[in-house]
């Protein structure tokens, strides 16, 4: 019983859970599937932390097993049981997520029933937030609370060998209460593995035309992890850490070269929350890609105020073909309120950067959040007006989710706007199809309608909008 199983849990019936998005809290889309598994047509990404952990365990000589239970459209739970019961598994490492929280817990209870004495190590922000419950109810033995790529390795080995005094950077249940054990080992960078264990992946799962208009095999890569910004809505600082850690440019380029040569990867999605947060490091990565003569297309996310024409030119020459920018709202007051500087002057600069990006030949994609606490019909109209003027290539419309661990969660909890926390349906969080909370000016139904209108209106010309208004006045549906 010395084998360590690293697992990505399946999505529950009726839902597809994307486990690394939202800082590891997870997002979800509905599914007609009545079984466990995961619909395979989506642009999905692997839990990159698991690949770092696997590489660390290999370096330590551990006997490990990896199972991606989302790799099947329909998963028989007997197959889940067999992976545990037949493999000499003594330790299970996995992540739970908000949109599947109760279902994930159900599977972990099942795992304990299948393998008596199984020790379970959980990581990720949802496990950290619910650590007291998970430990008190015996769902987990250890919840790693920081530096998961590094400390999961040490803690899994300590669990396997029964050296519980060696546990660190985690929460455990001792003497009827949660005990938080400090980390003795600091994760100073992301260079502690030579190459994340990408070989564990079935890369036929990671092929899509979601970006860049042609089907590509893709992979995710960190050049940095963590985010020092304090945007009130964002779960990434809680999930990925507030302190930046770096993977060296040489290692990043080695990773890309091996992904190309060994697995046929044509496209990279950099998982940094702000790719240019340290312009010197971003430039070094781009320059290293160019110097090695690596031809690769890539996509990244960054802030409008950390980009200029010179950086865009360098990124283009290194293979960047699409940049994602967090707009959230183009209403000046709301834009300023979500930690995006000074409102209208910053929106004007944002518009300029969208233009620079497109003129460089890259696609400019913006993220919007509908239903932030002060959202109103007026703010949505202002956002649509700005988008029509600026014309990004594409827009992602998400509903506001008061993720635990964020400043807005704390604000709404303190004001009573979240209601009774014990009555929250956590599995409704992270949905792109249903809002979970009204705003101070709009009901949930109005938020949903506002998002539907915005999805259409931002793309319409003045003539289109006049025609639609006439049709609505006549009692007809908008075109």
Secondary structure, 3 states (H helix, E strand, C coil): CCEEEEEECCECCCEEEECCCHHHCCEEEECCCCCEECCCCCCCCCCHHHHHHHHHHHHCCCCEEEEECCCCCCECHHHHHHHHHCCCEEEEEEECCHHHHHHHHHHHHHHHHHCCCCEEEEECHHHHHCHHHHHHCCCCCEEECCCHHHHHHHHHHHHHHCCHHHCCCEEEEECCEEEEECCCCCCCCCCCCCCCCHHHCCHHHCEECCCCCCCEEEEEECCEECCCCCCCCCCHHHHHCCCCEECCHHHHHHHHHHHHHHHCCCEEEECCCCCCCCHHHHHHHHHHHHHCCCCCEEEEEECHHHCCHHHHHHHHHHCEEEEEEEEECCCHHHHHHCCCCCCHHHHHHHHHHHHHHHHCCCEEEEEEEECCCCCCHHHHHHHHHHHHHHCCCEEEEEECCCCCCCHHHHHHHHHCCCCCHHHCCHHHCCECCCCCCCCCCCCHHHHHHHHHHHHHHCCCCHHHHHHHHHHHHCCCCCC
